[in-house]
Amino acid sequence: MTKQERIELEAAAFRTLLGHLSSRKDVQNIDLMTLAGFCRNCLAKWYKSAADDMDIELSLDQAREEIYGMPYAEWKSKYQKQASPEQQAALDQAQSKAEK
């Protein structure tokens, strides 16, 4: 595999991941964090960090819009629910395990 082929495969996989997350707006970020240790906001921060590394001008808000497919505030108002006590407890437990 060439370097360019690897880049294209990684980009295609990333686009598929974003498409999957876009189709699963019912999956809350807190649940992603609990189960996988990352969420849409993490992806946006990584996207922004990659842009910074490549000297590409991109704000965190722009990165979030790329990941969420819409302005973050709009996504939050349409799809984000208040975390339940059970969700918060599960996240706290998962984070404490990860710290060990």
C-alpha positions, 0 to 999 in steps of 0.5 A: 500500500502506498502512502497516498492509498493509506491516506485515502483509506483513512479518509474514507473510513473517517467519512464513514464514521462521521456518516454513521454518527450522523445517522445515530443522533440518538446515541448521546456523547456521554454514552460514547464516552462511557463505552468508547472513551471518546465522543463527537467533541473529542473527534472535533478536538482531534480534527482541530489539533490536526489542522493546527499541526498542518498550519490550517486555520480552523476554529474549534467551532468550525471543527465541531460543525465538520463533525456534527454536520451542523453548528454545535449549538444547533445539534445540542438543542435538537439532539442532546438530552440531559444526562441521567443520574445512571449515565453520569454514574456509568461515565464516572465509573468508566473514567475512574477505571481508565485512570487506574 
